[in-house]
């Protein structure tokens, strides 16, 4: 069974602030080419990885090390995970459109933007920030000047984002939709439940992101990925609760203007 999983270790050279190893450009080209060849995608394995990310994230990330040992790279070489995520994003967006009775054209636009902008576009931005931050601030210092310089590959940072996005999407796109009849009501309870739901989604996202970067042996201080967002949430949550800000109402009003 093919073993498509995550990052990249820099051993042959460097390029820019993050560097790369093993020819990151050629890896990306091969990755994109495989998107046009569905028969080369291992859907069964990637669906299993997705399940593990929900029920046992550490098990999923142990397979990153296995992948490095067998393929000599951390980053996924199989785009099946990305393809499945795009389908899930499209289906969940379509479900929201159906629930809020959006017009056909409006639904097409929202589904397309959910995949291309919210998932792929924002994902590229988040991956770039993570890639730069990890290479700039989280790398261990080389013990001597002749030591091999390992760097996080951009494609691995994108893999980490996709892994973290999956359970977050299940919470905010699936569970939140099912709870909308309650969450969209007025009162303190809906505000509190919406806040807890978004807090759980954010917590899960940053926890999986921490696991992704802490898996790499040449990084340190990865706990800051969880620590600072947690501090921010603890500081902001009481303010949102006391002022009655319903995050579910805000997000649905943004995407479905005039329908909430």
C-alpha positions in Angstrom: 0.0 0.0 0.0 1.3 3.5 -0.9 2.4 5.6 2.1 1.5 9.2 1.4 2.1 11.3 4.4 3.8 14.6 5.4 7.0 17.2 5.6 10.5 17.4 4.1 14.0 17.4 5.5 16.6 19.7 4.0 19.8 17.9 3.2 20.9 18.9 -0.2 20.6 22.6 -0.1 18.8 25.7 1.0 16.6 28.2 -0.8 15.4 31.4 0.9 14.7 31.7 4.6 13.3 28.2 5.0 15.5 26.3 2.6 14.6 23.0 1.1 16.0 19.5 0.8 15.7 17.0 -1.9 14.6 19.4 -4.6 11.4 20.9 -3.2 10.3 22.3 -6.6 10.5 18.9 -8.3 8.6 17.4 -5.4 5.8 19.9 -5.8 5.6 19.4 -9.6 5.3 15.6 -9.1 2.7 16.1 -6.5 0.6 18.3 -8.8 0.9 15.9 -11.7 -0.5 13.1 -9.6 -3.7 15.2 -9.0 -4.5 14.4 -12.7 -4.0 10.7 -12.1 -6.7 9.4 -9.7 -5.6 5.8 -10.2 -2.3 6.5 -8.5 -4.0 7.8 -5.4 -4.4 5.6 -2.4 -7.8 6.6 -1.1 -8.2 3.8 1.4 -4.9 4.7 3.2 -5.7 8.4 3.3 -9.2 7.8 4.6 -7.7 5.7 7.4 -5.2 8.5 8.2 -8.2 10.9 8.3 -10.0 8.7 10.8 -6.8 8.5 12.9 -6.5 12.3 12.9 -10.0 12.4 14.5 -9.7 9.5 17.0 -5.9 9.2 17.6 -3.8 12.0 16.1 -0.5 10.7 17.5 -1.0 7.4 15.6 -1.5 9.4 12.4 1.7 11.4 13.0 3.7 8.2 13.8 3.1 7.3 10.1 5.0 10.5 9.2 8.2 8.9 10.6 7.4 5.6 8.7 7.0 7.6 5.5 10.3 9.4 6.0 12.0 6.0 6.5 10.5 4.5 3.3 10.3 7.5 1.0 13.1 9.7 2.4 10.8 12.7 2.7 8.4 14.0 5.2 5.9 15.6 2.8 3.1 13.6 1.2 3.7 12.5 -2.3 0.1 11.4 -2.8 -2.4 14.2 -3.3 -5.4 11.9 -2.3 -5.7 13.6 1.1 -5.9 17.0 -0.5 -8.5 15.8 -3.0 -10.7 14.3 -0.3 -10.5 17.5 1.7 -11.6 19.5 -1.3 -14.6 17.2 -1.8 -15.5 17.4 1.9 -15.3 21.2 1.8 -17.5 21.4 -1.2 -20.1 19.0 0.3 -20.2 20.8 3.6 -20.6 24.2 1.9 -23.4 22.8 -0.3 -25.2 21.5 2.8 -25.1 24.9 4.4 -26.5 26.4 1.2 -29.3 23.9 1.2 -30.1 24.6 4.9 -30.3 28.3 4.3 -32.2 28.0 1.0 -29.6 29.9 -1.1 -30.3 30.4 -4.8 -28.6 28.0 -7.3 -26.1 30.6 -8.5 -25.4 31.9 -5.0 -24.8 28.3 -3.9 -22.4 27.6 -6.8 -20.4 30.7 -6.0 -20.3 29.9 -2.2 -19.2 26.3 -2.8 -16.5 27.4 -5.3 -15.2 30.1 -3.0 -15.3 27.7 0.0 -12.9 25.3 -1.8 -10.6 27.8 -3.7 -10.5 30.7 -1.2 -11.4 29.4 2.3 -9.6 26.1 2.0 -6.9 26.3 -0.6 -6.1 30.0 -0.6 -6.2 30.5 3.2 -4.4 27.2 3.6 -1.5 28.4 1.4 -1.3 31.5 3.5 -1.3 29.6 6.8 1.2 27.1 5.5 3.5 29.8 4.3 3.4 31.5 7.8 4.0 28.1 9.5 6.8 27.3 7.1 8.6 30.6 7.6 8.1 30.6 11.3 9.3 27.1 11.8 12.4 27.6 9.7 13.2 31.1 11.1 12.4 30.6 14.8 11.9 26.9 15.8 15.0 25.2 14.3 17.6 23.8 16.6 21.0 25.3 16.3 23.5 23.2 14.5 26.1 21.8 16.9 28.9 22.7 14.5 29.2 24.5 11.2 29.6 21.2 9.2 26.4 19.7 10.5 23.6 18.9 8.0 21.1 21.8 7.9 17.6 20.4 7.9 14.6 22.6 7.0 10.8 22.3 6.9 9.5 22.0 3.4 6.6 24.2 2.4 4.6 21.2 1.3 4.9 19.7 4.7 3.6 22.8 6.3 0.6 22.6 4.0 0.1 19.0 5.0 0.1 20.0 8.6 -2.6 22.6 7.9 -4.7 20.1 6.0 -4.4 17.6 8.9 -5.5 20.2 11.4 -8.3 21.5 9.2 -10.0 18.1 9.0 -11.4 17.8 12.6 -11.9 21.6 12.7 -14.1 21.4 9.6 -16.1 18.5 11.1 -16.8 20.6 14.2 -17.6 24.0 12.5 -19.1 22.7 9.2 -20.9 19.5 10.3 -21.7 19.7 14.0 -22.3 23.4 14.0 -24.8 23.0 11.1 -26.7 20.3 13.0 -26.9 22.6 16.1 -27.8 25.8 14.2 -31.5 25.7 15.3 -30.2 26.1 18.9 -27.1 28.2 18.2 -29.0 30.9 16.2 -31.5 31.6 19.0 -31.2 34.6 21.3 -29.9 34.3 24.8 -26.8 33.5 26.8 -26.9 29.7 26.3 -26.5 29.9 22.5 -23.7 32.4 22.9 -21.9 30.1 25.3 -22.4 26.9 23.2 -21.2 28.7 20.1 -18.2 30.0 22.0 -17.4 26.5 23.3 -17.8 25.0 19.8 -15.4 27.5 18.2 -13.0 27.1 21.1 -12.9 23.3 20.7 -12.4 23.7 16.9 -9.5 26.2 17.4 -8.0 24.0 20.2 -8.1 20.9 18.0 -6.5 22.8 15.1 -3.6 24.2 17.1 -3.1 20.9 19.0 -2.7 19.0 15.7 -0.5 21.7 14.3 1.7 21.4 17.4 1.9 17.6 16.8 2.8 18.1 13.2 5.8 20.4 13.8 6.9 18.6 17.0 7.2 15.4 15.0 10.2 16.9 13.2 13.4 16.2 15.2 15.2 19.3 14.1 12.6 21.7 15.6 12.2 22.9 19.2 9.9 25.2 21.1 6.9 23.8 19.2 4.7 24.2 22.3 4.4 27.9 21.6 2.1 26.9 18.8 -0.5 25.8 21.4 0.5 28.1 24.3 -0.1 31.5 22.7 -3.5 30.7 21.0 -4.7 29.2 24.3 -3.7 32.4 26.2 -5.5 34.5 23.5 -8.7 32.4 23.8 -8.8 32.6 27.6 -8.5 36.4 27.3 -11.0 36.9 24.6 -13.7 34.4 25.5 -15.0 36.1 28.6 -15.3 39.4 26.7 -17.3 37.7 23.9 -19.6 36.0 26.5 -20.2 39.2 28.5 -21.0 41.2 25.4 -23.3 38.6 24.0 -21.3 38.0 20.7 -22.7 34.9 19.0 -19.9 33.6 16.7 -22.3 31.3 14.8 -24.6 34.3 14.1 -21.7 36.3 12.9 -20.4 33.7 10.5 -23.7 32.7 9.1 -24.7 36.4 8.6 -21.4 36.9 6.7 -22.0 34.0 4.3 -25.8 34.2 4.1 -26.5 37.9 4.2 -30.1 38.7 4.8 -31.1 35.1 5.5 -30.2 34.8 9.2 
